[in-house]
Amino acid sequence: MIRIKLSELLGKHKMTRKKLAELIDVRPNTIGDLYNEKVKKIDIEILDKLCEVFECEVEDIIEHIK
């Protein structure tokens, strides 16, 4: 199972989903789907932008749970 840790990152950085959507130039619904882990795939460009905004690595955003 893949887990998306966006809610943790937003809380840690005290950022709203709306603000994040503005920063990475995507629709708020896209962030909402990631936040609620309702996506089947993640665009590499979005992952890259998330890493830039949060100054983190990909593994800080997604993790594999056995």
C-alpha positions in Angstrom: 0.0 0.0 0.0 1.2 3.5 -0.8 0.5 6.2 1.7 0.5 9.9 0.8 1.7 12.0 3.8 0.4 15.4 2.6 -1.8 16.1 5.6 1.3 15.7 7.9 3.4 18.0 5.8 0.6 20.7 5.6 0.3 20.5 9.4 4.0 20.7 10.0 4.3 23.7 7.7 1.0 25.3 8.9 -0.2 25.6 5.4 -3.7 25.3 3.9 -4.5 23.1 1.0 -5.7 26.2 -0.9 -2.3 27.9 -0.3 -0.4 24.9 -1.5 -2.5 24.7 -4.7 -1.6 28.3 -5.4 2.1 27.7 -4.7 2.4 24.7 -7.1 -0.2 26.0 -9.6 -2.7 23.2 -9.5 -6.4 23.0 -8.9 -7.5 22.9 -5.3 -9.3 19.6 -6.1 -6.0 18.0 -7.1 -4.6 18.9 -3.6 -7.8 17.6 -2.0 -7.5 14.3 -3.8 -3.9 13.9 -2.7 -4.7 15.0 0.8 -7.5 12.4 1.1 -5.4 9.8 -0.7 -8.0 9.4 -3.5 -5.5 9.3 -6.4 -4.4 6.3 -8.4 -1.3 8.1 -9.8 0.7 11.2 -9.0 2.2 13.3 -11.7 6.0 13.6 -11.4 5.9 17.3 -11.9 3.5 17.6 -8.9 5.8 15.5 -6.8 8.7 17.7 -7.8 6.9 20.9 -6.9 5.8 19.4 -3.6 9.4 18.6 -2.8 10.4 22.2 -3.6 7.7 23.8 -1.5 8.3 21.6 1.5 12.1 21.4 1.0 11.9 17.6 1.3 12.6 14.3 -0.5 10.0 12.2 -2.3 10.0 9.7 0.6 8.8 12.5 2.9 5.6 12.8 0.8 4.9 9.1 -0.1 5.7 5.9 1.6 5.3 2.2 0.9 3.6 0.2 3.7 4.0 -3.6 3.5 
